């Protein structure tokens, strides 16, 4: 699969309680920015999950900002995948 970089900004989710807002933007390399009340507890886990999702989509460049409001892991994964898919939409055949 070819290497892919994010070429447009896209987001998914909200800043409501128990959700998260994920925004994907263009960048020269993989950059992950995680913020939330429990950053010290969940940042490493969320970064590892984000890198795995980006690898599944063959994304090698892009910035992912996650504003976590207490989302459970399945919600985080869904929001990250949706934001990436929206950012890549123009590239799909």
C-alpha positions in Angstrom: 0.0 0.0 0.0 1.4 3.5 -0.8 2.4 5.9 1.9 -0.2 8.5 2.5 -0.1 12.0 4.0 -3.0 14.0 5.3 -3.8 16.7 2.8 -6.9 18.3 4.3 -8.3 19.1 7.7 -11.1 17.0 9.1 -12.6 16.3 12.5 -15.0 14.0 14.3 -16.7 14.0 17.7 -17.5 16.8 20.2 -16.4 18.4 23.4 -19.4 17.0 25.3 -18.8 15.0 28.4 -17.8 11.3 27.7 -16.8 12.2 24.1 -13.7 13.5 22.4 -13.0 15.9 19.5 -10.4 14.6 17.1 -9.0 16.9 14.5 -6.6 15.7 11.7 -4.5 18.3 9.8 -1.7 18.2 7.3 1.9 18.0 8.7 5.3 16.9 7.5 5.5 13.9 9.9 3.2 12.0 12.3 2.4 14.4 15.2 0.0 13.5 18.0 -1.3 16.0 20.5 -3.5 14.7 23.3 -5.2 16.9 25.9 -7.7 16.0 28.6 -8.2 16.0 32.3 -6.6 12.5 32.6 -3.7 13.1 30.2 -1.1 11.6 32.6 -3.1 8.3 32.8 -4.2 7.9 29.2 -1.8 9.8 26.9 0.6 6.9 26.2 -2.3 4.4 25.5 -4.1 6.9 23.3 -0.9 7.7 21.4 -0.1 4.0 20.7 -3.7 3.4 19.5 -3.5 6.5 17.3 -0.3 5.4 15.7 -1.7 1.9 15.1 -4.8 3.4 13.4 -2.6 5.7 11.2 -0.5 2.6 10.2 -3.7 0.7 9.3 -4.5 3.5 6.8 -0.8 3.8 5.7 -0.7 7.4 6.9 2.9 8.5 7.3 2.3 12.3 7.8 -0.3 14.2 9.5 -1.2 15.9 12.9 -3.8 14.3 15.1 -5.2 16.5 17.9 -7.4 14.7 20.5 -9.3 16.7 23.0 -10.6 14.0 25.4 -13.5 14.7 27.6 -13.6 11.2 29.2 -14.3 9.1 26.2 -14.0 5.3 26.5 -11.5 3.6 24.2 -14.0 2.4 21.6 -15.3 6.0 21.2 -11.7 7.3 20.9 -11.0 4.7 18.2 -14.2 5.5 16.3 -13.5 9.3 16.4 -9.9 8.8 15.2 -10.9 6.5 12.4 -13.7 8.8 11.3 -11.5 11.9 11.2 -8.8 10.1 9.3 -11.3 8.7 6.8 -12.8 12.2 6.3 -9.3 13.7 5.7 -8.5 11.0 3.2 -12.0 11.1 1.4 -10.6 13.1 -1.5 -8.0 10.4 -2.1 -10.3 7.4 -2.3 -11.2 6.1 -5.7 
